[in-house]
Amino acid sequence: MLEVEETRGEGVYGPETMCVAVARMGHDDEKICACTLAEMCGVDMGGPLHSLVLVGNTMDVEKAMLAMYAAKPEDFYPDREAPSQMLDG
């Protein structure tokens, strides 16, 4: 998404845009993680299925929920060895 925004230059979102990723909702190993798009590039969400929500303006109760699911150090790939997020060709 960051590469698309960089290419298009529409100013819709950027590296500091808050987002929430959800994987395997409803399963025993579901994962929910909130952080910036730049940080999300290094988060290991595990296997599919995934959804990504870009967060707009928030109220206090929404900010509290985002804080509950904020990315923790153990959510990230070790030593920043995340798979490439770049599009091919």
One Martini backbone bead per residue (centre of mass of N, CA, C, O) as a GRO file, in nm:
protein
   89
    1MET     BB    1   0.057   0.063  -0.020
    2LEU     BB    2   0.298   0.254  -0.007
    3GLU     BB    3   0.381   0.222  -0.302
    4VAL     BB    4   0.122   0.328  -0.428
    5GLU     BB    5   0.128   0.608  -0.296
    6GLU     BB    6   0.401   0.690  -0.410
    7THR     BB    7   0.319   0.666  -0.708
    8ARG     BB    8   0.052   0.852  -0.695
    9GLY     BB    9   0.045   1.098  -0.485
   10GLU     BB   10  -0.248   1.153  -0.312
   11GLY     BB   11  -0.248   1.166   0.016
   12VAL     BB   12  -0.419   0.938   0.172
   13TYR     BB   13  -0.153   0.799   0.282
   14GLY     BB   14   0.099   0.675   0.523
   15PRO     BB   15   0.337   0.560   0.739
   16GLU     BB   16   0.153   0.699   0.994
   17THR     BB   17  -0.083   0.532   0.946
   18MET     BB   18  -0.331   0.386   1.090
   19CYS     BB   19  -0.376   0.029   1.167
   20VAL     BB   20  -0.559  -0.287   1.118
   21ALA     BB   21  -0.494  -0.627   1.174
   22VAL     BB   22  -0.647  -0.940   1.057
   23ALA     BB   23  -0.634  -1.290   1.167
   24ARG     BB   24  -0.829  -1.561   1.192
   25MET     BB   25  -1.113  -1.504   1.266
   26GLY     BB   26  -1.247  -1.727   1.518
   27HIS     BB   27  -0.989  -1.855   1.592
   28ASP     BB   28  -0.752  -1.964   1.811
   29ASP     BB   29  -0.522  -1.788   1.620
   30GLU     BB   30  -0.597  -1.512   1.638
   31LYS     BB   31  -0.516  -1.175   1.504
   32ILE     BB   32  -0.450  -0.845   1.648
   33CYS     BB   33  -0.316  -0.535   1.497
   34ALA     BB   34  -0.181  -0.211   1.598
   35CYS     BB   35  -0.046   0.037   1.365
   36THR     BB   36   0.153   0.142   1.145
   37LEU     BB   37   0.230   0.092   0.824
   38ALA     BB   38   0.534   0.075   0.866
   39GLU     BB   39   0.520  -0.138   1.095
   40MET     BB   40   0.347  -0.359   0.945
   41CYS     BB   41   0.582  -0.458   0.758
   42GLY     BB   42   0.705  -0.619   1.038
   43VAL     BB   43   0.457  -0.796   1.083
   44ASP     BB   44   0.357  -1.114   1.208
   45MET     BB   45   0.047  -1.268   1.106
   46GLY     BB   46   0.074  -1.507   0.948
   47GLY     BB   47  -0.160  -1.671   0.829
   48PRO     BB   48  -0.437  -1.689   0.686
   49LEU     BB   49  -0.659  -1.455   0.706
   50HIS     BB   50  -0.672  -1.105   0.588
   51SER     BB   51  -0.706  -0.773   0.729
   52LEU     BB   52  -0.714  -0.414   0.638
   53VAL     BB   53  -0.734  -0.113   0.836
   54LEU     BB   54  -0.789   0.217   0.800
   55VAL     BB   55  -0.746   0.490   1.013
   56GLY     BB   56  -0.909   0.750   1.124
   57ASN     BB   57  -1.084   0.926   1.302
   58THR     BB   58  -1.093   0.935   1.664
   59MET     BB   59  -1.212   0.832   1.955
   60ASP     BB   60  -1.149   0.746   2.270
   61VAL     BB   61  -1.260   0.454   2.254
   62GLU     BB   62  -1.094   0.382   1.999
   63LYS     BB   63  -0.814   0.436   2.117
   64ALA     BB   64  -0.837   0.219   2.336
   65MET     BB   65  -0.858  -0.022   2.141
   66LEU     BB   66  -0.592   0.020   1.996
   67ALA     BB   67  -0.417  -0.013   2.252
   68MET     BB   68  -0.494  -0.313   2.306
   69TYR     BB   69  -0.362  -0.384   1.993
   70ALA     BB   70  -0.084  -0.313   2.012
   71ALA     BB   71   0.215  -0.353   1.910
   72LYS     BB   72   0.459  -0.588   1.986
   73PRO     BB   73   0.771  -0.705   1.979
   74GLU     BB   74   0.666  -1.010   1.914
   75ASP     BB   75   0.520  -0.929   1.630
   76PHE     BB   76   0.789  -0.918   1.501
   77TYR     BB   77   1.028  -0.970   1.309
   78PRO     BB   78   1.330  -1.075   1.324
   79ASP     BB   79   1.563  -0.844   1.255
   80ARG     BB   80   1.394  -0.720   1.018
   81GLU     BB   81   1.302  -0.997   0.831
   82ALA     BB   82   1.103  -0.913   0.626
   83PRO     BB   83   0.924  -0.950   0.377
   84SER     BB   84   0.868  -0.837   0.087
   85GLN     BB   85   0.647  -0.554  -0.024
   86MET     BB   86   0.710  -0.557  -0.313
   87LEU     BB   87   0.641  -0.528  -0.630
   88ASP     BB   88   0.638  -0.687  -0.920
   89GLY     BB   89   0.745  -0.522  -1.204
   0.00000   0.00000   0.00000
